[in-house]
Amino acid sequence: MTKPTDTIANVPTSIISGFLGVGKTTAIRRLLSQKPRNERWAVLVNEFGEVGVDASLIEADTSTEKEVFLREVPGGCMCCTNGLPMQMALNQLLSRARPHRLLIEPTGLGHLEEVIGTLSSGFNQKTIQLKAVITLIDARMLNQDRYLKNDTFIQQIKCADIIIGNKHDLYESDDKDRLLTFTSNQCGPEIEVIFSEQGTFDLDLLDRSSRYIEQCPPPHEHHNPIETQLTELTIPDSGYVVASNTGDGFVSTGFRFDSRFVFNSIQLRLMLQGLDIERFKGVFRTNEGCIILNLAGGVLTELSVPYCEESRCEALGEELPDDTTAKLFNSLASWEGM
């Protein structure tokens, strides 16, 4: 196991990848719960949206006392050639944490092959040591052509050293066999497939070696480089900020609301149950306390958290309803400016 020293080198690094809504963030939270007490871990989260919701969901599991350190890179794929914010965030995270282990969660729309190329080239070759690439997949997605015809979805599977068939408890009778056949065809019969519920899998998988890190190409250029770190900006006097991003046939709209905004939990649930989009995720200050709401594959899940400083959420899909912002404001229980 790597020991923290004045020189940061060969930090064991695991990429936890997968398409939108497969449970990557939940899996990372499960891994953090298994962290040995005598180790320091670091987590780098990359999101398609500008707001950085996933980092907020993980934040409750991170602190100096827990020796878990978090850094986020919102606003696009981290493999962009203009991705200076990603390299800066990685360097700052490693310098601050001096970790025994690094976990990286790329955006669900990230080009995994290029992400691996970025992280295994240049200065990164000395500072981090890439381990097995772990890709989560929900086998129910294999019933839908929009995933089977999506190049990013396919690439994330082909690049994997280990496949985690997540949400196994929700599968129909033939979903498991369909996943085994599909991954064998895409990756070869030697690919290891492990089935999981709620993102839980053995910590030992993080120490597996990768089979073809050296084969990955250098990073490519994207049309939407990260220009600002919205998550680090001060929220204006209005108390909220909205930001959008587009790419790879998807659009996202993200929101940040300061602590003056308190949402009605019942209205939020009703709004999300009637929302027909690819993904919605958020952490909210509500009249019932702080909650995490996650809509993926038409299924809404909820989790209580002890504290959140502000509310953050993101809607993502091929198209988004024009009244998304209005619906959010209609879900407010109170605001000091009302």
Phi and psi restraints in degrees (value plus and minus 20) as a CYANA .aco file:
   2 THR   PHI     -84.1   -44.1
   2 THR   PSI     114.8   154.8
   3 LYS   PHI    -123.4   -83.4
   3 LYS   PSI     120.3   160.3
   4 PRO   PHI     -84.2   -44.2
   4 PRO   PSI     109.6   149.6
   5 THR   PHI    -157.1  -117.1
   5 THR   PSI    -198.6  -158.6
   6 ASP   PHI     -84.7   -44.7
   6 ASP   PSI     -50.2   -10.2
   7 THR   PHI    -121.4   -81.4
   7 THR   PSI     106.2   146.2
   8 ILE   PHI    -111.1   -71.1
   8 ILE   PSI      97.1   137.1
   9 ALA   PHI    -170.4  -130.4
   9 ALA   PSI     122.5   162.5
  10 ASN   PHI      34.1    74.1
  10 ASN   PSI      22.3    62.3
  11 VAL   PHI     -90.4   -50.4
  11 VAL   PSI     100.1   140.1
  12 PRO   PHI     -76.1   -36.1
  12 PRO   PSI     104.6   144.6
  13 THR   PHI    -148.7  -108.7
  13 THR   PSI     107.6   147.6
  14 SER   PHI    -137.5   -97.5
  14 SER   PSI     109.4   149.4
  15 ILE   PHI    -112.9   -72.9
  15 ILE   PSI     104.0   144.0
  16 ILE   PHI    -128.3   -88.3
  16 ILE   PSI      80.5   120.5
  17 SER   PHI    -131.9   -91.9
  17 SER   PSI     157.4   197.4
  18 GLY   PHI     128.7   168.7
  18 GLY   PSI     138.6   178.6
  19 PHE   PHI     -93.6   -53.6
  19 PHE   PSI     156.3   196.3
  20 LEU   PHI     -77.1   -37.1
  20 LEU   PSI     109.9   149.9
  21 GLY   PHI      61.4   101.4
  21 GLY   PSI      -8.9    31.1
  22 VAL   PHI    -104.9   -64.9
  22 VAL   PSI     -32.8     7.2
  23 GLY   PHI      86.6   126.6
  23 GLY   PSI       8.2    48.2
  24 LYS   PHI     -83.1   -43.1
  24 LYS   PSI     -67.0   -27.0
  25 THR   PHI     -84.1   -44.1
  25 THR   PSI     -61.6   -21.6
  26 THR   PHI     -81.1   -41.1
  26 THR   PSI     -60.8   -20.8
  27 ALA   PHI     -82.0   -42.0
  27 ALA   PSI     -61.7   -21.7
  28 ILE   PHI     -85.6   -45.6
  28 ILE   PSI     -59.4   -19.4
  29 ARG   PHI     -82.6   -42.6
  29 ARG   PSI     -57.9   -17.9
  30 ARG   PHI     -85.5   -45.5
  30 ARG   PSI     -60.7   -20.7
  31 LEU   PHI     -83.9   -43.9
  31 LEU   PSI     -61.5   -21.5
  32 LEU   PHI     -82.0   -42.0
  32 LEU   PSI     -52.9   -12.9
  33 SER   PHI     -89.0   -49.0
  33 SER   PSI     -37.5     2.5
  34 GLN   PHI    -118.3   -78.3
  34 GLN   PSI     -20.4    19.6
  35 LYS   PHI     -78.6   -38.6
  35 LYS   PSI     109.2   149.2
  36 PRO   PHI     -79.9   -39.9
  36 PRO   PSI     122.7   162.7
  37 ARG   PHI     -82.9   -42.9
  37 ARG   PSI     -49.0    -9.0
  38 ASN   PHI    -109.2   -69.2
  38 ASN   PSI      -8.4    31.6
  39 GLU   PHI    -136.3   -96.3
  39 GLU   PSI     130.7   170.7
  40 ARG   PHI    -126.6   -86.6
  40 ARG   PSI     111.3   151.3
  41 TRP   PHI    -138.6   -98.6
  41 TRP   PSI     133.4   173.4
  42 ALA   PHI    -147.7  -107.7
  42 ALA   PSI     127.4   167.4
  43 VAL   PHI    -149.9  -109.9
  43 VAL   PSI     104.5   144.5
  44 LEU   PHI    -130.5   -90.5
  44 LEU   PSI      99.8   139.8
  45 VAL   PHI    -132.2   -92.2
  45 VAL   PSI     105.8   145.8
  46 ASN   PHI    -133.6   -93.6
  46 ASN   PSI     109.8   149.8
  47 GLU   PHI    -145.4  -105.4
  47 GLU   PSI     129.9   169.9
  48 PHE   PHI     -87.5   -47.5
  48 PHE   PSI     -63.0   -23.0
  49 GLY   PHI     -95.3   -55.3
  49 GLY   PSI     145.3   185.3
  50 GLU   PHI    -105.3   -65.3
  50 GLU   PSI     -34.3     5.7
  51 VAL   PHI    -109.0   -69.0
  51 VAL   PSI     -54.9   -14.9
  52 GLY   PHI      63.0   103.0
  52 GLY   PSI      40.2    80.2
  53 VAL   PHI     -97.2   -57.2
  53 VAL   PSI     -61.8   -21.8
  54 ASP   PHI     -77.7   -37.7
  54 ASP   PSI     -58.6   -18.6
  55 ALA   PHI     -81.7   -41.7
  55 ALA   PSI     -56.9   -16.9
  56 SER   PHI     -84.7   -44.7
  56 SER   PSI     -55.4   -15.4
  57 LEU   PHI     -89.9   -49.9
  57 LEU   PSI     -52.9   -12.9
  58 ILE   PHI    -103.8   -63.8
  58 ILE   PSI     -42.7    -2.7
  59 GLU   PHI     -75.0   -35.0
  59 GLU   PSI     -54.3   -14.3
  60 ALA   PHI     -83.4   -43.4
  60 ALA   PSI     -41.5    -1.5
  61 ASP   PHI    -116.0   -76.0
  61 ASP   PSI     -16.9    23.1
  62 THR   PHI    -140.6  -100.6
  62 THR   PSI     123.2   163.2
  63 SER   PHI    -195.8  -155.8
  63 SER   PSI     142.4   182.4
  64 THR   PHI     -82.4   -42.4
  64 THR   PSI     -57.8   -17.8
  65 GLU   PHI     -84.4   -44.4
  65 GLU   PSI     -58.7   -18.7
  66 LYS   PHI    -100.0   -60.0
  66 LYS   PSI     -28.7    11.3
  67 GLU   PHI      37.6    77.6
  67 GLU   PSI      24.3    64.3
  68 VAL   PHI    -147.8  -107.8
  68 VAL   PSI     104.9   144.9
  69 PHE   PHI    -138.8   -98.8
  69 PHE   PSI     121.5   161.5
  70 LEU   PHI    -146.7  -106.7
  70 LEU   PSI     120.5   160.5
  71 ARG   PHI    -163.2  -123.2
  71 ARG   PSI     122.9   162.9
  72 GLU   PHI    -141.9  -101.9
  72 GLU   PSI     131.0   171.0
  73 VAL   PHI    -151.0  -111.0
  73 VAL   PSI      69.4   109.4
  74 PRO   PHI    -104.5   -64.5
  74 PRO   PSI     146.0   186.0
  75 GLY   PHI      80.6   120.6
  75 GLY   PSI     -10.6    29.4
  76 GLY   PHI     128.9   168.9
  76 GLY   PSI    -199.7  -159.7
  77 CYS   PHI     -91.6   -51.6
  77 CYS   PSI     114.0   154.0
  78 MET   PHI     -90.7   -50.7
  78 MET   PSI     -30.1     9.9
  79 CYS   PHI    -108.1   -68.1
  79 CYS   PSI     -17.1    22.9
  80 CYS   PHI     -79.7   -39.7
  80 CYS   PSI     119.1   159.1
  81 THR   PHI     -86.2   -46.2
  81 THR   PSI     -38.2     1.8
  82 ASN   PHI    -114.3   -74.3
  82 ASN   PSI      -1.7    38.3
  83 GLY   PHI    -103.0   -63.0
  83 GLY   PSI      27.6    67.6
  84 LEU   PHI     -77.2   -37.2
  84 LEU   PSI     -59.9   -19.9
  85 PRO   PHI     -76.6   -36.6
  85 PRO   PSI     -55.0   -15.0
  86 MET   PHI     -85.3   -45.3
  86 MET   PSI     -67.2   -27.2
  87 GLN   PHI     -85.0   -45.0
  87 GLN   PSI     -59.3   -19.3
  88 MET   PHI     -84.1   -44.1
  88 MET   PSI     -63.7   -23.7
  89 ALA   PHI     -82.9   -42.9
  89 ALA   PSI     -62.2   -22.2
  90 LEU   PHI     -83.6   -43.6
  90 LEU   PSI     -66.3   -26.3
  91 ASN   PHI     -82.6   -42.6
  91 ASN   PSI     -63.4   -23.4
  92 GLN   PHI     -84.6   -44.6
  92 GLN   PSI     -60.3   -20.3
  93 LEU   PHI     -84.0   -44.0
  93 LEU   PSI     -65.9   -25.9
  94 LEU   PHI     -86.0   -46.0
  94 LEU   PSI     -59.3   -19.3
  95 SER   PHI     -85.9   -45.9
  95 SER   PSI     -59.3   -19.3
  96 ARG   PHI     -94.0   -54.0
  96 ARG   PSI     -65.6   -25.6
  97 ALA   PHI    -105.6   -65.6
  97 ALA   PSI     -54.2   -14.2
  98 ARG   PHI      23.7    63.7
  98 ARG   PSI      41.3    81.3
  99 PRO   PHI    -101.7   -61.7
  99 PRO   PSI     138.1   178.1
 100 HIS   PHI     -99.5   -59.5
 100 HIS   PSI     -43.7    -3.7
 101 ARG   PHI    -172.4  -132.4
 101 ARG   PSI     125.2   165.2
 102 LEU   PHI    -143.2  -103.2
 102 LEU   PSI     110.4   150.4
 103 LEU   PHI    -130.0   -90.0
 103 LEU   PSI     116.1   156.1
 104 ILE   PHI    -144.2  -104.2
 104 ILE   PSI     106.3   146.3
 105 GLU   PHI    -131.4   -91.4
 105 GLU   PSI      81.0   121.0
 106 PRO   PHI     -92.0   -52.0
 106 PRO   PSI     140.1   180.1
 107 THR   PHI     -79.0   -39.0
 107 THR   PSI     129.3   169.3
 108 GLY   PHI     -83.6   -43.6
 108 GLY   PSI     -34.5     5.5
 109 LEU   PHI    -125.4   -85.4
 109 LEU   PSI      -6.2    33.8
 110 GLY   PHI     -96.1   -56.1
 110 GLY   PSI     129.5   169.5
 111 HIS   PHI    -107.8   -67.8
 111 HIS   PSI      76.7   116.7
 112 LEU   PHI     -81.7   -41.7
 112 LEU   PSI     -57.2   -17.2
 113 GLU   PHI     -79.7   -39.7
 113 GLU   PSI     -62.6   -22.6
 114 GLU   PHI     -95.2   -55.2
 114 GLU   PSI     -52.4   -12.4
 115 VAL   PHI     -79.6   -39.6
 115 VAL   PSI     -65.5   -25.5
 116 ILE   PHI     -82.1   -42.1
 116 ILE   PSI     -62.2   -22.2
 117 GLY   PHI     -80.2   -40.2
 117 GLY   PSI     -61.3   -21.3
 118 THR   PHI     -84.1   -44.1
 118 THR   PSI     -63.9   -23.9
 119 LEU   PHI     -98.6   -58.6
 119 LEU   PSI     -31.9     8.1
 120 SER   PHI    -131.9   -91.9
 120 SER   PSI      -0.9    39.1
 121 SER   PHI    -149.9  -109.9
 121 SER   PSI     145.4   185.4
 122 GLY   PHI      41.4    81.4
 122 GLY   PSI    -163.3  -123.3
 123 PHE   PHI     -81.7   -41.7
 123 PHE   PSI     -48.2    -8.2
 124 ASN   PHI     -83.0   -43.0
 124 ASN   PSI     -44.6    -4.6
 125 GLN   PHI     -81.7   -41.7
 125 GLN   PSI     -48.2    -8.2
 126 LYS   PHI    -111.3   -71.3
 126 LYS   PSI     -52.3   -12.3
 127 THR   PHI    -107.5   -67.5
 127 THR   PSI     -52.1   -12.1
 128 ILE   PHI    -146.2  -106.2
 128 ILE   PSI     134.7   174.7
 129 GLN   PHI    -142.3  -102.3
 129 GLN   PSI      85.0   125.0
 130 LEU   PHI     -88.7   -48.7
 130 LEU   PSI     109.0   149.0
 131 LYS   PHI    -120.7   -80.7
 131 LYS   PSI    -188.4  -148.4
 132 ALA   PHI     -75.1   -35.1
 132 ALA   PSI     114.3   154.3
 133 VAL   PHI    -100.9   -60.9
 133 VAL   PSI     102.5   142.5
 134 ILE   PHI    -127.6   -87.6
 134 ILE   PSI     100.6   140.6
 135 THR   PHI    -134.0   -94.0
 135 THR   PSI     106.1   146.1
 136 LEU   PHI    -110.4   -70.4
 136 LEU   PSI     122.6   162.6
 137 ILE   PHI    -163.6  -123.6
 137 ILE   PSI     121.0   161.0
 138 ASP   PHI    -116.9   -76.9
 138 ASP   PSI      92.6   132.6
 139 ALA   PHI     -77.7   -37.7
 139 ALA   PSI     -43.9    -3.9
 140 ARG   PHI     -85.7   -45.7
 140 ARG   PSI     -40.9    -0.9
 141 MET   PHI     -86.0   -46.0
 141 MET   PSI     -43.8    -3.8
 142 LEU   PHI     -92.4   -52.4
 142 LEU   PSI     -23.6    16.4
 143 ASN   PHI    -108.7   -68.7
 143 ASN   PSI     -22.8    17.2
 144 GLN   PHI    -141.9  -101.9
 144 GLN   PSI     107.4   147.4
 145 ASP   PHI     -82.6   -42.6
 145 ASP   PSI     -49.6    -9.6
 146 ARG   PHI     -84.3   -44.3
 146 ARG   PSI     -44.6    -4.6
 147 TYR   PHI    -106.6   -66.6
 147 TYR   PSI     -63.7   -23.7
 148 LEU   PHI     -84.1   -44.1
 148 LEU   PSI     -44.3    -4.3
 149 LYS   PHI    -119.4   -79.4
 149 LYS   PSI     -14.4    25.6
 150 ASN   PHI    -113.3   -73.3
 150 ASN   PSI      97.2   137.2
 151 ASP   PHI     -82.3   -42.3
 151 ASP   PSI     -56.1   -16.1
 152 THR   PHI     -85.9   -45.9
 152 THR   PSI     -63.7   -23.7
 153 PHE   PHI     -77.4   -37.4
 153 PHE   PSI     -66.8   -26.8
 154 ILE   PHI     -86.0   -46.0
 154 ILE   PSI     -63.1   -23.1
 155 GLN   PHI     -82.4   -42.4
 155 GLN   PSI     -58.8   -18.8
 156 GLN   PHI     -81.5   -41.5
 156 GLN   PSI     -51.9   -11.9
 157 ILE   PHI     -98.1   -58.1
 157 ILE   PSI     -63.9   -23.9
 158 LYS   PHI     -83.6   -43.6
 158 LYS   PSI     -51.1   -11.1
 159 CYS   PHI    -100.3   -60.3
 159 CYS   PSI     -31.1     8.9
 160 ALA   PHI     -93.3   -53.3
 160 ALA   PSI     123.3   163.3
 161 ASP   PHI    -110.0   -70.0
 161 ASP   PSI     -51.2   -11.2
 162 ILE   PHI    -155.3  -115.3
 162 ILE   PSI     112.8   152.8
 163 ILE   PHI    -123.9   -83.9
 163 ILE   PSI     109.5   149.5
 164 ILE   PHI    -126.6   -86.6
 164 ILE   PSI      91.3   131.3
 165 GLY   PHI     -99.4   -59.4
 165 GLY   PSI      69.0   109.0
 166 ASN   PHI    -102.7   -62.7
 166 ASN   PSI     143.3   183.3
 167 LYS   PHI      41.2    81.2
 167 LYS   PSI      14.4    54.4
 168 HIS   PHI     -76.5   -36.5
 168 HIS   PSI     -50.5   -10.5
 169 ASP   PHI     -88.5   -48.5
 169 ASP   PSI     -33.4     6.6
 170 LEU   PHI    -121.9   -81.9
 170 LEU   PSI     -20.5    19.5
 171 TYR   PHI     -90.4   -50.4
 171 TYR   PSI     129.9   169.9
 172 GLU   PHI    -103.6   -63.6
 172 GLU   PSI     157.0   197.0
 173 SER   PHI     -78.6   -38.6
 173 SER   PSI     -57.6   -17.6
 174 ASP   PHI    -122.4   -82.4
 174 ASP   PSI     -16.9    23.1
 175 ASP   PHI     -84.8   -44.8
 175 ASP   PSI     -60.4   -20.4
 176 LYS   PHI     -82.7   -42.7
 176 LYS   PSI     -67.8   -27.8
 177 ASP   PHI     -84.2   -44.2
 177 ASP   PSI     -56.9   -16.9
 178 ARG   PHI     -82.5   -42.5
 178 ARG   PSI     -61.0   -21.0
 179 LEU   PHI     -86.2   -46.2
 179 LEU   PSI     -62.9   -22.9
 180 LEU   PHI     -82.5   -42.5
 180 LEU   PSI     -61.3   -21.3
 181 THR   PHI     -86.8   -46.8
 181 THR   PSI     -64.0   -24.0
 182 PHE   PHI     -83.8   -43.8
 182 PHE   PSI     -68.0   -28.0
 183 THR   PHI     -87.6   -47.6
 183 THR   PSI     -53.6   -13.6
 184 SER   PHI     -84.7   -44.7
 184 SER   PSI     -60.7   -20.7
 185 ASN   PHI     -87.9   -47.9
 185 ASN   PSI     -57.0   -17.0
 186 GLN   PHI    -101.6   -61.6
 186 GLN   PSI     -57.4   -17.4
 187 CYS   PHI    -133.2   -93.2
 187 CYS   PSI     -34.5     5.5
 188 GLY   PHI      82.3   122.3
 188 GLY   PSI     133.8   173.8
 189 PRO   PHI     -85.7   -45.7
 189 PRO   PSI     -34.9     5.1
 190 GLU   PHI    -102.1   -62.1
 190 GLU   PSI     -28.2    11.8
 191 ILE   PHI     -81.9   -41.9
 191 ILE   PSI     115.5   155.5
 192 GLU   PHI    -107.3   -67.3
 192 GLU   PSI     106.3   146.3
 193 VAL   PHI    -139.5   -99.5
 193 VAL   PSI     106.4   146.4
 194 ILE   PHI    -142.7  -102.7
 194 ILE   PSI     113.7   153.7
 195 PHE   PHI    -117.3   -77.3
 195 PHE   PSI     121.2   161.2
 196 SER   PHI    -162.0  -122.0
 196 SER   PSI     133.1   173.1
 197 GLU   PHI    -137.5   -97.5
 197 GLU   PSI     112.9   152.9
 198 GLN   PHI      35.4    75.4
 198 GLN   PSI      16.2    56.2
 199 GLY   PHI      50.5    90.5
 199 GLY   PSI      -1.0    39.0
 200 THR   PHI    -113.7   -73.7
 200 THR   PSI     103.5   143.5
 201 PHE   PHI    -170.5  -130.5
 201 PHE   PSI     147.7   187.7
 202 ASP   PHI     -87.6   -47.6
 202 ASP   PSI     115.5   155.5
 203 LEU   PHI     -81.3   -41.3
 203 LEU   PSI     -46.7    -6.7
 204 ASP   PHI     -82.7   -42.7
 204 ASP   PSI     -41.5    -1.5
 205 LEU   PHI     -82.4   -42.4
 205 LEU   PSI     -45.8    -5.8
 206 LEU   PHI     -88.2   -48.2
 206 LEU   PSI     -38.3     1.7
 207 ASP   PHI    -117.9   -77.9
 207 ASP   PSI     -18.7    21.3
 208 ARG   PHI     -88.5   -48.5
 208 ARG   PSI     129.3   169.3
 209 SER   PHI    -103.7   -63.7
 209 SER   PSI     134.7   174.7
 210 SER   PHI    -109.2   -69.2
 210 SER   PSI     127.5   167.5
 211 ARG   PHI    -108.0   -68.0
 211 ARG   PSI     -41.2    -1.2
 212 TYR   PHI    -172.2  -132.2
 212 TYR   PSI      20.3    60.3
 213 ILE   PHI     -73.7   -33.7
 213 ILE   PSI     -60.9   -20.9
 214 GLU   PHI     -87.0   -47.0
 214 GLU   PSI     -37.3     2.7
 215 GLN   PHI    -102.1   -62.1
 215 GLN   PSI     -31.3     8.7
 216 CYS   PHI     -95.9   -55.9
 216 CYS   PSI     120.8   160.8
 217 PRO   PHI     -97.8   -57.8
 217 PRO   PSI     147.9   187.9
 218 PRO   PHI     -88.2   -48.2
 218 PRO   PSI     146.0   186.0
 219 PRO   PHI     -85.3   -45.3
 219 PRO   PSI     133.4   173.4
 220 HIS   PHI    -132.8   -92.8
 220 HIS   PSI     150.7   190.7
 221 GLU   PHI    -112.5   -72.5
 221 GLU   PSI     119.4   159.4
 222 HIS   PHI    -126.9   -86.9
 222 HIS   PSI     142.5   182.5
 223 HIS   PHI    -104.4   -64.4
 223 HIS   PSI     -32.9     7.1
 224 ASN   PHI    -146.1  -106.1
 224 ASN   PSI      51.0    91.0
 225 PRO   PHI     -83.8   -43.8
 225 PRO   PSI     134.9   174.9
 226 ILE   PHI     -92.8   -52.8
 226 ILE   PSI     103.1   143.1
 227 GLU   PHI    -125.3   -85.3
 227 GLU   PSI     -50.5   -10.5
 228 THR   PHI    -161.4  -121.4
 228 THR   PSI     135.9   175.9
 229 GLN   PHI    -119.2   -79.2
 229 GLN   PSI      68.3   108.3
 230 LEU   PHI     -79.6   -39.6
 230 LEU   PSI     -52.7   -12.7
 231 THR   PHI     -85.3   -45.3
 231 THR   PSI     -40.2    -0.2
 232 GLU   PHI    -118.8   -78.8
 232 GLU   PSI     -23.2    16.8
 233 LEU   PHI     -99.1   -59.1
 233 LEU   PSI     129.8   169.8
 234 THR   PHI     -93.9   -53.9
 234 THR   PSI     113.1   153.1
 235 ILE   PHI     -88.2   -48.2
 235 ILE   PSI     114.0   154.0
 236 PRO   PHI     -87.5   -47.5
 236 PRO   PSI     156.5   196.5
 237 ASP   PHI     -79.9   -39.9
 237 ASP   PSI     -45.7    -5.7
 238 SER   PHI     -82.4   -42.4
 238 SER   PSI     -41.8    -1.8
 239 GLY   PHI      72.7   112.7
 239 GLY   PSI     -23.5    16.5
 240 TYR   PHI    -168.4  -128.4
 240 TYR   PSI     141.6   181.6
 241 VAL   PHI    -163.8  -123.8
 241 VAL   PSI     123.5   163.5
 242 VAL   PHI    -143.8  -103.8
 242 VAL   PSI     118.8   158.8
 243 ALA   PHI    -164.1  -124.1
 243 ALA   PSI     128.8   168.8
 244 SER   PHI    -146.3  -106.3
 244 SER   PSI     138.8   178.8
 245 ASN   PHI    -167.9  -127.9
 245 ASN   PSI     130.8   170.8
 246 THR   PHI    -156.3  -116.3
 246 THR   PSI     133.0   173.0
 247 GLY   PHI     143.0   183.0
 247 GLY   PSI     128.4   168.4
 248 ASP   PHI      35.5    75.5
 248 ASP   PSI      13.5    53.5
 249 GLY   PHI      60.5   100.5
 249 GLY   PSI     -11.9    28.1
 250 PHE   PHI    -141.7  -101.7
 250 PHE   PSI     135.7   175.7
 251 VAL   PHI    -151.2  -111.2
 251 VAL   PSI     122.8   162.8
 252 SER   PHI    -148.2  -108.2
 252 SER   PSI     127.4   167.4
 253 THR   PHI    -149.0  -109.0
 253 THR   PSI     103.7   143.7
 254 GLY   PHI    -135.5   -95.5
 254 GLY   PSI     132.6   172.6
 255 PHE   PHI    -153.7  -113.7
 255 PHE   PSI     121.8   161.8
 256 ARG   PHI    -145.0  -105.0
 256 ARG   PSI     112.1   152.1
 257 PHE   PHI    -144.4  -104.4
 257 PHE   PSI     111.3   151.3
 258 ASP   PHI     -94.8   -54.8
 258 ASP   PSI    -199.4  -159.4
 259 SER   PHI     -87.4   -47.4
 259 SER   PSI     -31.3     8.7
 260 ARG   PHI     -91.1   -51.1
 260 ARG   PSI     -41.2    -1.2
 261 PHE   PHI    -109.1   -69.1
 261 PHE   PSI     103.8   143.8
 262 VAL   PHI    -143.4  -103.4
 262 VAL   PSI     105.6   145.6
 263 PHE   PHI    -116.0   -76.0
 263 PHE   PSI     134.3   174.3
 264 ASN   PHI    -107.3   -67.3
 264 ASN   PSI      95.8   135.8
 265 SER   PHI     -82.7   -42.7
 265 SER   PSI     -57.3   -17.3
 266 ILE   PHI     -85.5   -45.5
 266 ILE   PSI     -64.3   -24.3
 267 GLN   PHI     -84.6   -44.6
 267 GLN   PSI     -56.8   -16.8
 268 LEU   PHI     -82.3   -42.3
 268 LEU   PSI     -65.5   -25.5
 269 ARG   PHI     -82.6   -42.6
 269 ARG   PSI     -63.0   -23.0
 270 LEU   PHI     -83.3   -43.3
 270 LEU   PSI     -61.2   -21.2
 271 MET   PHI     -81.1   -41.1
 271 MET   PSI     -65.8   -25.8
 272 LEU   PHI     -91.1   -51.1
 272 LEU   PSI     -53.5   -13.5
 273 GLN   PHI     -85.7   -45.7
 273 GLN   PSI     -43.4    -3.4
 274 GLY   PHI    -121.1   -81.1
 274 GLY   PSI     -10.3    29.7
 275 LEU   PHI    -117.2   -77.2
 275 LEU   PSI     101.3   141.3
 276 ASP   PHI    -124.1   -84.1
 276 ASP   PSI      61.0   101.0
 277 ILE   PHI    -158.3  -118.3
 277 ILE   PSI     151.0   191.0
 278 GLU   PHI     -85.4   -45.4
 278 GLU   PSI     -63.4   -23.4
 279 ARG   PHI    -178.3  -138.3
 279 ARG   PSI     121.6   161.6
 280 PHE   PHI    -161.1  -121.1
 280 PHE   PSI     114.0   154.0
 281 LYS   PHI    -164.5  -124.5
 281 LYS   PSI     126.4   166.4
 282 GLY   PHI    -191.8  -151.8
 282 GLY   PSI     137.3   177.3
 283 VAL   PHI    -139.0   -99.0
 283 VAL   PSI     109.2   149.2
 284 PHE   PHI    -148.1  -108.1
 284 PHE   PSI     121.8   161.8
 285 ARG   PHI    -105.7   -65.7
 285 ARG   PSI      97.9   137.9
 286 THR   PHI    -147.1  -107.1
 286 THR   PSI     154.6   194.6
 287 ASN   PHI     -86.9   -46.9
 287 ASN   PSI     -31.5     8.5
 288 GLU   PHI    -127.5   -87.5
 288 GLU   PSI      -9.0    31.0
 289 GLY   PHI      83.6   123.6
 289 GLY   PSI    -189.8  -149.8
 290 CYS   PHI    -106.8   -66.8
 290 CYS   PSI     111.1   151.1
 291 ILE   PHI    -155.4  -115.4
 291 ILE   PSI     132.2   172.2
 292 ILE   PHI    -125.0   -85.0
 292 ILE   PSI     108.0   148.0
 293 LEU   PHI    -138.2   -98.2
 293 LEU   PSI     113.7   153.7
 294 ASN   PHI    -157.6  -117.6
 294 ASN   PSI      97.1   137.1
 295 LEU   PHI    -130.8   -90.8
 295 LEU   PSI      96.9   136.9
 296 ALA   PHI    -167.0  -127.0
 296 ALA   PSI     111.5   151.5
 297 GLY   PHI      41.3    81.3
 297 GLY   PSI       9.0    49.0
 298 GLY   PHI      57.5    97.5
 298 GLY   PSI     -16.5    23.5
 299 VAL   PHI    -128.2   -88.2
 299 VAL   PSI     106.6   146.6
 300 LEU   PHI    -119.8   -79.8
 300 LEU   PSI     104.8   144.8
 301 THR   PHI    -139.2   -99.2
 301 THR   PSI     136.6   176.6
 302 GLU   PHI    -160.2  -120.2
 302 GLU   PSI     123.8   163.8
 303 LEU   PHI    -164.8  -124.8
 303 LEU   PSI     114.4   154.4
 304 SER   PHI    -104.9   -64.9
 304 SER   PSI     121.8   161.8
 305 VAL   PHI    -147.6  -107.6
 305 VAL   PSI     130.5   170.5
 306 PRO   PHI     -88.9   -48.9
 306 PRO   PSI     -48.0    -8.0
 307 TYR   PHI    -179.9  -139.9
 307 TYR   PSI     124.9   164.9
 308 CYS   PHI    -168.0  -128.0
 308 CYS   PSI     112.2   152.2
 309 GLU   PHI     -91.4   -51.4
 309 GLU   PSI     -53.2   -13.2
 310 GLU   PHI    -167.6  -127.6
 310 GLU   PSI     151.4   191.4
 311 SER   PHI    -119.0   -79.0
 311 SER   PSI     115.6   155.6
 312 ARG   PHI    -155.9  -115.9
 312 ARG   PSI     120.9   160.9
 313 CYS   PHI    -174.3  -134.3
 313 CYS   PSI     142.2   182.2
 314 GLU   PHI    -166.0  -126.0
 314 GLU   PSI     112.4   152.4
 315 ALA   PHI    -127.0   -87.0
 315 ALA   PSI     115.9   155.9
 316 LEU   PHI    -163.0  -123.0
 316 LEU   PSI     114.8   154.8
 317 GLY   PHI    -195.0  -155.0
 317 GLY   PSI     157.9   197.9
 318 GLU   PHI     -87.4   -47.4
 318 GLU   PSI     -53.1   -13.1
 319 GLU   PHI    -161.8  -121.8
 319 GLU   PSI     129.4   169.4
 320 LEU   PHI    -141.6  -101.6
 320 LEU   PSI     121.8   161.8
 321 PRO   PHI     -79.6   -39.6
 321 PRO   PSI     122.3   162.3
 322 ASP   PHI     -85.7   -45.7
 322 ASP   PSI     -43.3    -3.3
 323 ASP   PHI    -118.8   -78.8
 323 ASP   PSI      -0.1    39.9
 324 THR   PHI     -78.7   -38.7
 324 THR   PSI     -65.9   -25.9
 325 THR   PHI     -82.8   -42.8
 325 THR   PSI     -64.4   -24.4
 326 ALA   PHI     -81.7   -41.7
 326 ALA   PSI     -60.1   -20.1
 327 LYS   PHI     -84.9   -44.9
 327 LYS   PSI     -57.3   -17.3
 328 LEU   PHI     -83.7   -43.7
 328 LEU   PSI     -65.3   -25.3
 329 PHE   PHI     -86.3   -46.3
 329 PHE   PSI     -51.3   -11.3
 330 ASN   PHI     -90.0   -50.0
 330 ASN   PSI     -34.2     5.8
 331 SER   PHI    -111.5   -71.5
 331 SER   PSI     -17.4    22.6
 332 LEU   PHI     -91.0   -51.0
 332 LEU   PSI     119.5   159.5
 333 ALA   PHI    -111.7   -71.7
 333 ALA   PSI     -57.2   -17.2
 334 SER   PHI    -182.7  -142.7
 334 SER   PSI     137.6   177.6
 335 TRP   PHI    -174.6  -134.6
 335 TRP   PSI     118.3   158.3
 336 GLU   PHI     -81.3   -41.3
 336 GLU   PSI     -41.2    -1.2
 337 GLY   PHI    -110.1   -70.1
 337 GLY   PSI     -22.3    17.7
